[in-house]
């Protein structure tokens, strides 16, 4: 089962989107190539089969755009 929740990021979390643009508005740049989601910013936490994925605010919008046509039954071709 999938569980999704919107939360305020109050722990050290890295965005799970491999193509995340790591906007300075939502990320803190740590040493080298390491970026963490800014504490206090909104994030999406997805739980899938015991695995946890965290997405920054920008990537939430990207996920929404990709998932809306899949999850909206009005847009299904075989109703």
C-alpha positions in Angstrom: 0.0 0.0 0.0 1.1 3.5 -0.7 0.9 6.2 2.0 1.5 9.8 1.2 1.7 12.8 3.5 2.6 16.5 3.2 4.9 17.5 6.0 7.3 20.2 7.1 10.8 18.9 6.7 12.3 19.1 10.1 15.0 16.4 9.5 18.0 16.1 7.2 16.4 14.8 3.9 17.6 14.6 0.4 15.0 14.9 -2.4 14.3 11.4 -4.0 13.8 12.8 -7.5 17.1 12.0 -9.4 16.4 14.9 -11.8 15.6 17.4 -9.0 17.0 20.9 -10.0 17.8 21.6 -6.3 16.6 25.2 -6.3 18.3 27.3 -3.6 14.7 28.3 -2.5 14.1 24.8 -1.3 17.5 23.3 -0.7 20.6 24.0 1.3 23.9 23.3 -0.5 26.2 21.2 1.7 29.7 20.2 0.7 30.3 19.1 -2.9 27.3 17.6 -4.7 25.2 17.2 -1.5 21.9 19.1 -1.2 19.4 18.8 1.6 15.8 20.0 1.6 15.7 23.2 3.7 14.3 22.6 7.2 10.9 24.0 7.7 10.0 23.8 4.0 7.1 21.7 2.7 7.9 18.2 1.5 6.0 15.1 0.3 6.8 11.8 2.1 5.8 8.7 0.2 5.8 5.3 1.9 5.8 2.3 -0.5 6.3 -1.3 0.7 8.3 -0.1 3.7 10.5 2.3 1.7 10.4 6.0 2.3 10.9 8.7 -0.4 11.0 12.4 0.3 10.3 15.1 -2.4 10.9 18.8 -2.2 8.3 21.4 -3.0 9.3 21.8 -6.6 9.2 18.1 -7.2 5.8 17.8 -5.6 4.4 19.8 -8.5 6.3 17.6 -11.1 4.9 14.5 -9.5 1.3 15.9 -9.4 1.5 16.7 -13.1 2.7 13.2 -14.0 0.3 11.4 -11.7 -2.9 13.4 -12.3 -3.7 11.8 -15.7 -3.1 8.4 -14.3 -5.2 8.7 -11.2 -8.1 10.8 -12.5 -10.7 8.3 -13.6 -12.4 10.8 -15.8 -9.3 10.8 -18.1 -9.1 7.0 -18.4 -9.6 5.7 -21.9 -11.4 2.5 -20.8 -14.3 3.6 -18.6 
